[in-house]
Amino acid sequence: MVAALDRLLAACRDARQLWAGADADEVLLLVSFLWKTGRRPDWPERTERLLGIVIDGLRAPGS
């Protein structure tokens, strides 16, 4: 899983769409909150919103 995500992140960096400092271990740690979102009735919306915050934070400046 980590190796596959590393390849995906490398492709995003090569396309200048991803912040240069991101690596797979850190991304997995950032999204580890997803397992907790199922305890609330609004979990689909909350998950989408929180994941959007993570993705926006990983985007390269100006992308």
DRENVEX-547770 format. One record per residue (C-alpha): x, y, z. Coordinates in Angstrom, 3 decimals, padded with zeros to 6 digits. Last residue first. Example, Ala and Ser with C-alpha at 12.3 -4.5 7.8 and 13.67 -1.06 7.14 Angstrom:
# DRENVEX-547770
R        c1        c2        c3
R   013.670  -001.060   007.140
R   012.300  -004.500   007.800
This chain:
# DRENVEX-547770
R        c1        c2        c3
R  -001.801   024.328  -008.831
R  -000.417   027.659  -007.596
R   001.162   026.213  -004.477
R   001.312   022.433  -004.732
R  -001.694   020.649  -003.345
R  -001.230   018.652  -000.156
R  -003.208   021.060   002.036
R  -006.140   021.017  -000.375
R  -006.131   017.216  -000.185
R  -006.189   017.242   003.607
R  -009.018   019.803   003.758
R  -010.958   017.857   001.141
R  -010.597   014.703   003.255
R  -012.225   016.569   006.123
R  -015.163   017.764   004.002
R  -015.743   014.394   002.345
R  -015.564   012.564   005.669
R  -017.968   015.022   007.298
R  -020.479   014.675   004.493
R  -020.389   010.880   004.601
R  -020.245   010.767   008.455
R  -023.335   012.900   009.101
R  -024.974   010.317   011.391
R  -021.846   010.192   013.536
R  -019.728   007.202   014.511
R  -018.505   006.535   010.978
R  -015.993   009.421   011.047
R  -013.507   007.575   013.245
R  -011.937   005.348   010.564
R  -011.289   008.427   008.430
R  -008.914   009.985   010.970
R  -006.056   007.941   009.504
R  -006.064   010.383   006.588
R  -003.124   012.434   007.851
R  -001.156   009.354   008.944
R  -001.588   007.821   005.509
R  -000.398   011.054   003.905
R   002.615   011.163   006.227
R   003.664   007.605   005.440
R   003.142   008.157   001.704
R   005.354   011.228   001.404
R   004.570   014.918   000.999
R   007.427   017.443   000.775
R   006.977   018.511  -002.858
R   003.386   019.724  -002.455
R   001.440   017.979  -005.157
R   000.148   019.106  -008.542
R   003.530   019.716  -010.164
R   002.918   016.876  -012.641
R   006.102   015.232  -011.348
R   004.776   015.716  -007.801
R   001.512   013.993  -008.741
R   003.420   011.108  -010.325
R   005.573   010.822  -007.199
R   002.432   010.795  -005.025
R   000.995   007.905  -007.027
R   004.259   005.989  -006.820
R   004.489   006.570  -003.056
R   000.857   005.439  -002.709
R   001.698   002.158  -004.418
R   004.756   001.660  -002.190
R   002.749   002.436   000.963
R   000.000   000.000   000.000
